């Protein structure tokens, strides 16, 4: 049976036909990216009364950290890695350099699957060490350095490929995880591919080096559209947001993706986002400083760190001493090790209870992706909210949205876990025990974000009126979903209501 031709699949075919337009979009993004990244780094620090609409440095800061990065994550969850295939300036520059480079073979050390996880951890940590969200020079150092590295790798290896994106990009692992939740993907009919019907289209250049014939997910696909319609077997299609994790999660063989999720996204990232508001961090730093003073060791208290190692902008009264830098590093890394280690231990216990083989650990851990993605979005948009408020807008509703997002992410993760257990035929006591393990991790993650946004500020997580309104909205929705599921089960066919019947 051939894949159906729909309006969505026609859009995918248009992406293939108008690849030149996509390249034009990429170069426009490259230019925009370069202007906002380079020029502010050589400008003086903005005055206190400056705002984003009248100061290029603050405008660039808001674009990069207030809009760009948090909503790139949203786009990956909604549409797959279309950011990578259509908009990413690093990917475009790396592929361009690869077309004009030395065309060397990719060495085995570069193919190590752990590089994206290590790069994410180091980039996250270094960004906090030099306050990348607050100043233009650190942004140029980190983002610009990553771009230069992408161009060099592209120039050295491959021919018109994205070696940097596949093996080294600091966010490729994160995107690979989040893209599994996308409802849009390029679906491949492997049988139709093997039939190779006419007309024969030119062989597509798959820049991220995917075996298109065997592709059944979006984790590695850059959604560039180059293979759309190939052999009449590739179509841009809709799917369930849970399909890739539930149906194919057990096929994931890369242990570093799970380590990135458990130690990086659910561990280290929480430390990176929370240290600035954590009273625990203040107690930790003060205790260490008092110990040094009592032992007459004063040099670590000097604020003479270079800006490229630790934050040093004395004109803004923002300068780390060596104790500050040490505490930031150990606090963030400690979160990664302690939380990641604890979460891995709990899920290994769940895997032992399941007795379903080694792949069960990977499969069930993938159910944490919605919770991890929500945490990253909340952490990044904390900067968005701060910048908006600095420009005079209160946005009082943001706390309710944060609460709803966290609660929704927990429910989504639990739904995935439940469906995975059903697929693996785990029921009764075993299911209950595994879900208890799963719930413990969800509660720990939720509690950390609760402390950041509510607990340490003595704020209620949600106003009573908001909770009441939410209840009146959710109850009819859940009742409607239950009716549809009951109808489908009883009549063994979907309930379809035509527009003309309404």
Secondary structure as GFF3:
##gff-version 3
##sequence-region A 1 502
A	DSSP	alpha_helix	7	17	.	.	.	ID=ss1
A	DSSP	alpha_helix	19	38	.	.	.	ID=ss2
A	DSSP	three_ten_helix	39	42	.	.	.	ID=ss3
A	DSSP	alpha_helix	56	61	.	.	.	ID=ss4
A	DSSP	pi_helix	62	68	.	.	.	ID=ss5
A	DSSP	alpha_helix	69	79	.	.	.	ID=ss6
A	DSSP	alpha_helix	82	82	.	.	.	ID=ss7
A	DSSP	pi_helix	83	87	.	.	.	ID=ss8
A	DSSP	alpha_helix	89	99	.	.	.	ID=ss9
A	DSSP	three_ten_helix	108	111	.	.	.	ID=ss10
A	DSSP	alpha_helix	115	129	.	.	.	ID=ss11
A	DSSP	alpha_helix	136	139	.	.	.	ID=ss12
A	DSSP	pi_helix	140	144	.	.	.	ID=ss13
A	DSSP	alpha_helix	145	156	.	.	.	ID=ss14
A	DSSP	alpha_helix	163	167	.	.	.	ID=ss15
A	DSSP	alpha_helix	172	178	.	.	.	ID=ss16
A	DSSP	three_ten_helix	179	181	.	.	.	ID=ss17
A	DSSP	beta_strand	184	188	.	.	.	ID=ss18
A	DSSP	alpha_helix	190	195	.	.	.	ID=ss19
A	DSSP	three_ten_helix	212	214	.	.	.	ID=ss20
A	DSSP	three_ten_helix	230	232	.	.	.	ID=ss21
A	DSSP	beta_strand	234	238	.	.	.	ID=ss22
A	DSSP	alpha_helix	243	248	.	.	.	ID=ss23
A	DSSP	three_ten_helix	249	251	.	.	.	ID=ss24
A	DSSP	alpha_helix	255	259	.	.	.	ID=ss25
A	DSSP	pi_helix	260	268	.	.	.	ID=ss26
A	DSSP	alpha_helix	269	274	.	.	.	ID=ss27
A	DSSP	three_ten_helix	275	277	.	.	.	ID=ss28
A	DSSP	alpha_helix	279	294	.	.	.	ID=ss29
A	DSSP	three_ten_helix	299	301	.	.	.	ID=ss30
A	DSSP	beta_strand	312	313	.	.	.	ID=ss31
A	DSSP	three_ten_helix	314	316	.	.	.	ID=ss32
A	DSSP	beta_strand	318	319	.	.	.	ID=ss33
A	DSSP	alpha_helix	322	354	.	.	.	ID=ss34
A	DSSP	alpha_helix	359	365	.	.	.	ID=ss35
A	DSSP	three_ten_helix	366	368	.	.	.	ID=ss36
A	DSSP	alpha_helix	369	390	.	.	.	ID=ss37
A	DSSP	alpha_helix	398	423	.	.	.	ID=ss38
A	DSSP	alpha_helix	428	453	.	.	.	ID=ss39
A	DSSP	three_ten_helix	455	457	.	.	.	ID=ss40
A	DSSP	alpha_helix	464	491	.	.	.	ID=ss41
A	DSSP	three_ten_helix	499	501	.	.	.	ID=ss42
###
